């Protein structure tokens, strides 16, 4: 329980920081006290929402945070993706704690997936800044629709794992694919890791454990490494808003830890439906705004959520 109270303290500190932003601006003689204060509170809400979805589903939370970063906090598409990945690194660490406490992590599989994932996220982050903003948003919307389809329609049971070289090749390949997705879209890569682990039966589940929850725990551990590598690359490319990240991370960490504890007791099907419907709404919105922007030839701001 001590770790829980540490997480709560971090979250409270982040909220106090947001509430105090207005006073610091006023002390400098600024007139725009209302907008910065609102921006700080929206940062807290963004972190809490992204962290909660990360802990509940085993993904990074970028599917929720990127639209909020571009809509509420007005970041450019590229900086939103880079900032989201930086936040996800800390969110995943908090989420891992909950799954570790429940014994839902296969460390052998973590070691198998991580090298490919690190290589993939480096390549993806380098490619991300070269993609035009509207096309990047369109790609992100398509990704969200895929996530919604997987959560709401595509129901699969755990398969039998492959042995030897074939199994290692599958694990390395999915590690690279998840890392590439994380680097390009600013998400954790869990949308690749979790279904791949379940479908191909990659996780070693003992004592009748839940393959879905073990897959989510493994996914979050790998996301820690992909997030760290991607963030280093994005910092060099100036694609991370450090100030926004400072505001979003504390509430995101608390929410992720609390949600990861809850995820081990909540019905998995209910979680899938909630996340699927959210991804469907955000994906449709992202595609609509990007297509409209491509047709008019002008950048279109995504609507606030």
C-alpha angles and dihedrals in degrees: 000000000000090000089053092056091048088055091049091051091053091051093048090050090053092049092048089050090053092049091048095052092086092054093051091051091048091050088058090056095255122153098203097082099136098054097049090046091051090046091055093050092047088053090055092049091048091052094046093050095046093044093049093052091046094053094044098048107025094241125116098257094239091122087070101031100050094059090046092048092052096038109036100022096035098227119160115258094254095047091046090056093046094045092047091055091051091052091046091061091065094037091055092051090056092046092051090059092063096047091045091054089054093048093243100136127097103204095189089059091047090057091048096050100040103073093053091043093053091050091047096050092050091053092044095050091050090050095045097071091053094058115090113248098246093048089048090053090048090052090049091051091051089051091053092051089052090052090049091050091050093049099042106030114013105074116174135169126225114282131210116278122244118238132223124352094351092057093047091050092052092049093048092047094051090045090056093045093051091047092050090051090050093051097047100040103030092240127122098251093244091125086070100033100050100049092040092053092048099041095047095036092235097154123086103231117191129193097011095303122172111265090205093057093043088051090052092049093049090046093055093050092052090046089060089063097040091048093050095048093044092049093052089052093046093049089057089050092048090239097131126085099212095187093055090045090056090057098043100044101068098055090038091056093050093046092048093051094047092045093049089056091048093047091065090060103036125089108265094218092058091052091050093053094049093049093043094054091047092050090048093054095044093044093051090049094050093049093047094052094043094048091048090050092049091050095049095038091230130107111257121206114229113244118254115258 
